[in-house]
Amino acid sequence: MSTTDGDRDGMTAESTLGYEQARDELVEVVRRLEAGGTTLEESLALWERGEELARVCRRWLDGARARLDAALARPDGAPAADGEAEDA
């Protein structure tokens, strides 16, 4: 696999990974880095993957926070129903 293919795969994985999947993979990346025994190149690749996974997790958490904030801002505290206008 070339670097270009890897980057393309990473972008696809980032856009399709759920929070739990990204978190679990990130935990595994950290475990492998902490265990040592990898080459410098492998360690750098793991670090880069960890950064990508952390961004995925952050996006999911930011989205969850926005949904909670929106729900709490509503007078009745309930989230807007699908298709319901925000100002309705």
N, CA, C and O atoms as a GROMACS GRO file, in nm:
protein
  352
    1MET      N    1   0.086  -0.119   0.000
    1MET     CA    2   0.000   0.000   0.000
    1MET      C    3   0.088   0.123   0.000
    1MET      O    4   0.185   0.129   0.076
    2SER      N    5   0.059   0.219  -0.082
    2SER     CA    6   0.137   0.342  -0.088
    2SER      C    7   0.084   0.441   0.016
    2SER      O    8  -0.023   0.422   0.072
    3THR      N    9   0.162   0.546   0.040
    3THR     CA   10   0.120   0.649   0.134
    3THR      C   11  -0.010   0.712   0.090
    3THR      O   12  -0.097   0.740   0.173
    4THR      N   13  -0.026   0.735  -0.040
    4THR     CA   14  -0.149   0.795  -0.090
    4THR      C   15  -0.269   0.706  -0.059
    4THR      O   16  -0.374   0.755  -0.017
    5ASP      N   17  -0.254   0.574  -0.081
    5ASP     CA   18  -0.363   0.483  -0.049
    5ASP      C   19  -0.392   0.486   0.100
    5ASP      O   20  -0.509   0.483   0.140
    6GLY      N   21  -0.290   0.492   0.183
    6GLY     CA   22  -0.308   0.495   0.328
    6GLY      C   23  -0.381   0.620   0.372
    6GLY      O   24  -0.469   0.615   0.458
    7ASP      N   25  -0.344   0.735   0.310
    7ASP     CA   26  -0.412   0.859   0.343
    7ASP      C   27  -0.558   0.852   0.304
    7ASP      O   28  -0.645   0.897   0.378
    8ARG      N   29  -0.585   0.797   0.187
    8ARG     CA   30  -0.723   0.785   0.140
    8ARG      C   31  -0.802   0.694   0.233
    8ARG      O   32  -0.916   0.725   0.269
    9ASP      N   33  -0.742   0.581   0.273
    9ASP     CA   34  -0.809   0.490   0.366
    9ASP      C   35  -0.834   0.557   0.499
    9ASP      O   36  -0.940   0.539   0.559
   10GLY      N   37  -0.738   0.635   0.546
   10GLY     CA   38  -0.754   0.705   0.674
   10GLY      C   39  -0.866   0.806   0.670
   10GLY      O   40  -0.942   0.819   0.766
   11MET      N   41  -0.877   0.877   0.557
   11MET     CA   42  -0.984   0.974   0.544
   11MET      C   43  -1.119   0.904   0.543
   11MET      O   44  -1.214   0.953   0.604
   12THR      N   45  -1.129   0.792   0.475
   12THR     CA   46  -1.253   0.717   0.473
   12THR      C   47  -1.286   0.666   0.612
   12THR      O   48  -1.401   0.676   0.657
   13ALA      N   49  -1.186   0.612   0.680
   13ALA     CA   50  -1.208   0.559   0.815
   13ALA      C   51  -1.252   0.671   0.909
   13ALA      O   52  -1.341   0.650   0.991
   14GLU      N   53  -1.190   0.788   0.897
   14GLU     CA   54  -1.228   0.899   0.983
   14GLU      C   55  -1.374   0.937   0.964
   14GLU      O   56  -1.443   0.969   1.062
   15SER      N   57  -1.421   0.935   0.842
   15SER     CA   58  -1.557   0.980   0.816
   15SER      C   59  -1.661   0.873   0.851
   15SER      O   60  -1.779   0.905   0.865
   16THR      N   61  -1.620   0.747   0.865
   16THR     CA   62  -1.718   0.642   0.893
   16THR      C   63  -1.708   0.584   1.033
   16THR      O   64  -1.797   0.511   1.075
   17LEU      N   65  -1.601   0.613   1.106
   17LEU     CA   66  -1.585   0.556   1.239
   17LEU      C   67  -1.683   0.619   1.337
   17LEU      O   68  -1.700   0.741   1.340
   18GLY      N   69  -1.746   0.536   1.416
   18GLY     CA   70  -1.827   0.586   1.526
   18GLY      C   71  -1.738   0.623   1.642
   18GLY      O   72  -1.619   0.591   1.642
   19TYR      N   73  -1.793   0.690   1.741
   19TYR     CA   74  -1.714   0.733   1.856
   19TYR      C   75  -1.649   0.614   1.927
   19TYR      O   76  -1.529   0.615   1.955
   20GLU      N   77  -1.729   0.513   1.957
   20GLU     CA   78  -1.677   0.398   2.032
   20GLU      C   79  -1.567   0.325   1.955
   20GLU      O   80  -1.468   0.282   2.014
   21GLN      N   81  -1.584   0.312   1.823
   21GLN     CA   82  -1.481   0.247   1.741
   21GLN      C   83  -1.352   0.327   1.744
   21GLN      O   84  -1.244   0.270   1.761
   22ALA      N   85  -1.362   0.458   1.727
   22ALA     CA   86  -1.243   0.543   1.727
   22ALA      C   87  -1.176   0.541   1.864
   22ALA      O   88  -1.054   0.533   1.873
   23ARG      N   89  -1.255   0.547   1.969
   23ARG     CA   90  -1.200   0.544   2.105
   23ARG      C   91  -1.128   0.413   2.132
   23ARG      O   92  -1.017   0.413   2.185
   24ASP      N   93  -1.190   0.302   2.094
   24ASP     CA   94  -1.128   0.171   2.118
   24ASP      C   95  -0.997   0.156   2.040
   24ASP      O   96  -0.899   0.103   2.092
   25GLU      N   97  -0.997   0.203   1.915
   25GLU     CA   98  -0.874   0.195   1.837
   25GLU      C   99  -0.768   0.287   1.896
   25GLU      O  100  -0.650   0.252   1.898
   26LEU      N  101  -0.808   0.404   1.944
   26LEU     CA  102  -0.714   0.496   2.006
   26LEU      C  103  -0.652   0.433   2.132
   26LEU      O  104  -0.532   0.448   2.155
   27VAL      N  105  -0.732   0.366   2.211
   27VAL     CA  106  -0.681   0.297   2.330
   27VAL      C  107  -0.575   0.195   2.290
   27VAL      O  108  -0.472   0.183   2.355
   28GLU      N  109  -0.601   0.121   2.183
   28GLU     CA  110  -0.506   0.021   2.134
   28GLU      C  111  -0.377   0.086   2.084
   28GLU      O  112  -0.268   0.035   2.109
   29VAL      N  113  -0.389   0.198   2.015
   29VAL     CA  114  -0.271   0.270   1.967
   29VAL      C  115  -0.186   0.315   2.085
   29VAL      O  116  -0.064   0.297   2.085
   30VAL      N  117  -0.249   0.372   2.186
   30VAL     CA  118  -0.176   0.418   2.305
   30VAL      C  119  -0.109   0.300   2.374
   30VAL      O  120   0.006   0.310   2.417
   31ARG      N  121  -0.180   0.188   2.386
   31ARG     CA  122  -0.123   0.069   2.449
   31ARG      C  123   0.003   0.025   2.376
   31ARG      O  124   0.105  -0.006   2.439
   32ARG      N  125  -0.005   0.021   2.243
   32ARG     CA  126   0.111  -0.022   2.164
   32ARG      C  127   0.227   0.075   2.178
   32ARG      O  128   0.342   0.032   2.187
   33LEU      N  129   0.199   0.205   2.180
   33LEU     CA  130   0.306   0.303   2.197
   33LEU      C  131   0.370   0.291   2.335
   33LEU      O  132   0.492   0.298   2.349
   34GLU      N  133   0.288   0.272   2.436
   34GLU     CA  134   0.341   0.260   2.573
   34GLU      C  135   0.420   0.132   2.592
   34GLU      O  136   0.514   0.128   2.671
   35ALA      N  137   0.382   0.027   2.521
   35ALA     CA  138   0.452  -0.101   2.534
   35ALA      C  139   0.591  -0.095   2.474
   35ALA      O  140   0.680  -0.170   2.514
   36GLY      N  141   0.612  -0.007   2.378
   36GLY     CA  142   0.742   0.004   2.313
   36GLY      C  143   0.766  -0.113   2.220
   36GLY      O  144   0.674  -0.187   2.184
   37GLY      N  145   0.892  -0.129   2.182
   37GLY     CA  146   0.927  -0.240   2.096
   37GLY      C  147   0.896  -0.220   1.949
   37GLY      O  148   0.908  -0.313   1.870
   38THR      N  149   0.856  -0.099   1.912
   38THR     CA  150   0.829  -0.071   1.771
   38THR      C  151   0.943   0.014   1.717
   38THR      O  152   1.012   0.082   1.793
   39THR      N  153   0.960   0.010   1.588
   39THR     CA  154   1.061   0.094   1.525
   39THR      C  155   1.017   0.240   1.531
   39THR      O  156   0.902   0.270   1.561
   40LEU      N  157   1.109   0.328   1.502
   40LEU     CA  158   1.076   0.470   1.498
   40LEU      C  159   0.967   0.496   1.395
   40LEU      O  160   0.872   0.570   1.421
   41GLU      N  161   0.980   0.436   1.278
   41GLU     CA  162   0.880   0.455   1.172
   41GLU      C  163   0.743   0.405   1.216
   41GLU      O  164   0.642   0.471   1.193
   42GLU      N  165   0.739   0.288   1.278
   42GLU     CA  166   0.612   0.233   1.328
   42GLU      C  167   0.553   0.323   1.436
   42GLU      O  168   0.432   0.347   1.439
   43SER      N  169   0.638   0.372   1.526
   43SER     CA  170   0.593   0.460   1.633
   43SER      C  171   0.533   0.588   1.577
   43SER      O  172   0.429   0.635   1.623
   44LEU      N  173   0.600   0.646   1.476
   44LEU     CA  174   0.548   0.768   1.414
   44LEU      C  175   0.413   0.742   1.346
   44LEU      O  176   0.322   0.824   1.356
   45ALA      N  177   0.402   0.629   1.277
   45ALA     CA  178   0.275   0.595   1.212
   45ALA      C  179   0.164   0.576   1.317
   45ALA      O  180   0.051   0.620   1.297
   46LEU      N  181   0.197   0.512   1.427
   46LEU     CA  182   0.099   0.494   1.534
   46LEU      C  183   0.058   0.629   1.592
   46LEU      O  184  -0.060   0.654   1.615
   47TRP      N  185   0.156   0.716   1.615
   47TRP     CA  186   0.127   0.849   1.668
   47TRP      C  187   0.033   0.926   1.574
   47TRP      O  188  -0.064   0.986   1.619
   48GLU      N  189   0.064   0.922   1.446
   48GLU     CA  190  -0.021   0.992   1.348
   48GLU      C  191  -0.162   0.936   1.348
   48GLU      O  192  -0.259   1.011   1.342
   49ARG      N  193  -0.174   0.804   1.354
   49ARG     CA  194  -0.307   0.742   1.359
   49ARG      C  195  -0.380   0.783   1.486
   49ARG      O  196  -0.500   0.810   1.484
   50GLY      N  197  -0.307   0.788   1.596
   50GLY     CA  198  -0.367   0.832   1.722
   50GLY      C  199  -0.421   0.973   1.714
   50GLY      O  200  -0.528   1.003   1.766
   51GLU      N  201  -0.345   1.061   1.647
   51GLU     CA  202  -0.392   1.199   1.629
   51GLU      C  203  -0.520   1.202   1.547
   51GLU      O  204  -0.613   1.275   1.580
   52GLU      N  205  -0.525   1.123   1.440
   52GLU     CA  206  -0.647   1.116   1.357
   52GLU      C  207  -0.765   1.067   1.440
   52GLU      O  208  -0.874   1.123   1.433
   53LEU      N  209  -0.743   0.962   1.517
   53LEU     CA  210  -0.850   0.905   1.598
   53LEU      C  211  -0.896   1.004   1.706
   53LEU      O  212  -1.015   1.012   1.735
   54ALA      N  213  -0.803   1.076   1.764
   54ALA     CA  214  -0.839   1.178   1.864
   54ALA      C  215  -0.927   1.286   1.802
   54ALA      O  216  -1.021   1.334   1.865
   55ARG      N  217  -0.896   1.324   1.676
   55ARG     CA  218  -0.980   1.423   1.607
   55ARG      C  219  -1.121   1.369   1.584
   55ARG      O  220  -1.219   1.441   1.601
   56VAL      N  221  -1.131   1.241   1.546
   56VAL     CA  222  -1.262   1.180   1.526
   56VAL      C  223  -1.342   1.183   1.657
   56VAL      O  224  -1.458   1.223   1.659
   57CYS      N  225  -1.278   1.143   1.764
   57CYS     CA  226  -1.345   1.143   1.895
   57CYS      C  227  -1.388   1.284   1.933
   57CYS      O  228  -1.500   1.304   1.981
   58ARG      N  229  -1.302   1.382   1.912
   58ARG     CA  230  -1.333   1.521   1.946
   58ARG      C  231  -1.454   1.570   1.866
   58ARG      O  232  -1.541   1.638   1.921
   59ARG      N  233  -1.459   1.535   1.736
   59ARG     CA  234  -1.575   1.577   1.655
   59ARG      C  235  -1.704   1.516   1.709
   59ARG      O  236  -1.806   1.584   1.719
   60TRP      N  237  -1.700   1.387   1.744
   60TRP     CA  238  -1.820   1.323   1.800
   60TRP      C  239  -1.861   1.390   1.931
   60TRP      O  240  -1.979   1.416   1.954
   61LEU      N  241  -1.763   1.416   2.018
   61LEU     CA  242  -1.794   1.479   2.147
   61LEU      C  243  -1.845   1.622   2.130
   61LEU      O  244  -1.937   1.664   2.200
   62ASP      N  245  -1.786   1.696   2.037
   62ASP     CA  246  -1.834   1.832   2.009
   62ASP      C  247  -1.978   1.828   1.958
   62ASP      O  248  -2.060   1.912   1.995
   63GLY      N  249  -2.007   1.731   1.870
   63GLY     CA  250  -2.144   1.717   1.819
   63GLY      C  251  -2.242   1.681   1.929
   63GLY      O  252  -2.355   1.732   1.933
   64ALA      N  253  -2.200   1.594   2.018
   64ALA     CA  254  -2.287   1.555   2.130
   64ALA      C  255  -2.312   1.675   2.221
   64ALA      O  256  -2.424   1.696   2.268
   65ARG      N  257  -2.207   1.753   2.246
   65ARG     CA  258  -2.221   1.873   2.331
   65ARG      C  259  -2.318   1.972   2.265
   65ARG      O  260  -2.402   2.031   2.334
   66ALA      N  261  -2.308   1.992   2.134
   66ALA     CA  262  -2.397   2.084   2.064
   66ALA      C  263  -2.542   2.037   2.076
   66ALA      O  264  -2.632   2.118   2.096
   67ARG      N  265  -2.563   1.906   2.062
   67ARG     CA  266  -2.700   1.853   2.074
   67ARG      C  267  -2.755   1.873   2.215
   67ARG      O  268  -2.871   1.909   2.232
   68LEU      N  269  -2.671   1.851   2.316
   68LEU     CA  270  -2.715   1.872   2.454
   68LEU      C  271  -2.745   2.019   2.480
   68LEU      O  272  -2.847   2.052   2.540
   69ASP      N  273  -2.657   2.106   2.433
   69ASP     CA  274  -2.679   2.249   2.451
   69ASP      C  275  -2.809   2.293   2.384
   69ASP      O  276  -2.884   2.372   2.441
   70ALA      N  277  -2.835   2.241   2.263
   70ALA     CA  278  -2.958   2.277   2.192
   70ALA      C  279  -3.081   2.227   2.268
   70ALA      O  280  -3.181   2.298   2.278
   71ALA      N  281  -3.073   2.107   2.321
   71ALA     CA  282  -3.186   2.052   2.396
   71ALA      C  283  -3.210   2.131   2.524
   71ALA      O  284  -3.324   2.158   2.560
   72LEU      N  285  -3.103   2.168   2.592
   72LEU     CA  286  -3.117   2.244   2.715
   72LEU      C  287  -3.166   2.386   2.691
   72LEU      O  288  -3.226   2.447   2.779
   73ALA      N  289  -3.142   2.439   2.572
   73ALA     CA  290  -3.184   2.574   2.538
   73ALA      C  291  -3.333   2.582   2.506
   73ALA      O  292  -3.393   2.689   2.510
   74ARG      N  293  -3.393   2.467   2.473
   74ARG     CA  294  -3.536   2.466   2.441
   74ARG      C  295  -3.616   2.485   2.569
   74ARG      O  296  -3.577   2.436   2.674
   75PRO      N  297  -3.729   2.556   2.561
   75PRO     CA  298  -3.809   2.583   2.681
   75PRO      C  299  -3.854   2.455   2.753
   75PRO      O  300  -3.855   2.450   2.876
   76ASP      N  301  -3.890   2.353   2.677
   76ASP     CA  302  -3.938   2.231   2.740
   76ASP      C  303  -3.825   2.132   2.768
   76ASP      O  304  -3.849   2.026   2.827
   77GLY      N  305  -3.702   2.166   2.726
   77GLY     CA  306  -3.587   2.080   2.749
   77GLY      C  307  -3.577   1.961   2.658
   77GLY      O  308  -3.482   1.882   2.669
   78ALA      N  309  -3.673   1.945   2.567
   78ALA     CA  310  -3.673   1.830   2.476
   78ALA      C  311  -3.602   1.865   2.348
   78ALA      O  312  -3.608   1.980   2.303
   79PRO      N  313  -3.534   1.769   2.287
   79PRO     CA  314  -3.469   1.797   2.158
   79PRO      C  315  -3.574   1.819   2.050
   79PRO      O  316  -3.685   1.768   2.059
   80ALA      N  317  -3.536   1.895   1.948
   80ALA     CA  318  -3.626   1.918   1.835
   80ALA      C  319  -3.654   1.786   1.763
   80ALA      O  320  -3.563   1.706   1.742
   81ALA      N  321  -3.779   1.765   1.726
   81ALA     CA  322  -3.814   1.644   1.652
   81ALA      C  323  -3.761   1.655   1.510
   81ALA      O  324  -3.741   1.765   1.458
   82ASP      N  325  -3.737   1.540   1.447
   82ASP     CA  326  -3.691   1.541   1.308
   82ASP      C  327  -3.787   1.621   1.223
   82ASP      O  328  -3.908   1.601   1.228
   83GLY      N  329  -3.732   1.713   1.145
   83GLY     CA  330  -3.814   1.791   1.055
   83GLY      C  331  -3.878   1.912   1.122
   83GLY      O  332  -3.936   1.996   1.053
   84GLU      N  333  -3.869   1.923   1.252
   84GLU     CA  334  -3.927   2.036   1.324
   84GLU      C  335  -3.835   2.156   1.309
   84GLU      O  336  -3.714   2.144   1.327
   85ALA      N  337  -3.890   2.269   1.278
   85ALA     CA  338  -3.810   2.390   1.262
   85ALA      C  339  -3.750   2.430   1.397
   85ALA      O  340  -3.814   2.414   1.501
   86GLU      N  341  -3.629   2.483   1.394
   86GLU     CA  342  -3.561   2.522   1.517
   86GLU      C  343  -3.636   2.635   1.588
   86GLU      O  344  -3.636   2.641   1.711
   87ASP      N  345  -3.701   2.725   1.512
   87ASP     CA  346  -3.768   2.838   1.576
   87ASP      C  347  -3.915   2.812   1.605
   87ASP      O  348  -3.984   2.900   1.655
   88ALA      N  349  -3.962   2.694   1.575
   88ALA     CA  350  -4.104   2.662   1.596
   88ALA      C  351  -4.130   2.628   1.739
   88ALA      O  352  -4.244   2.598   1.776
   0.00000   0.00000   0.00000
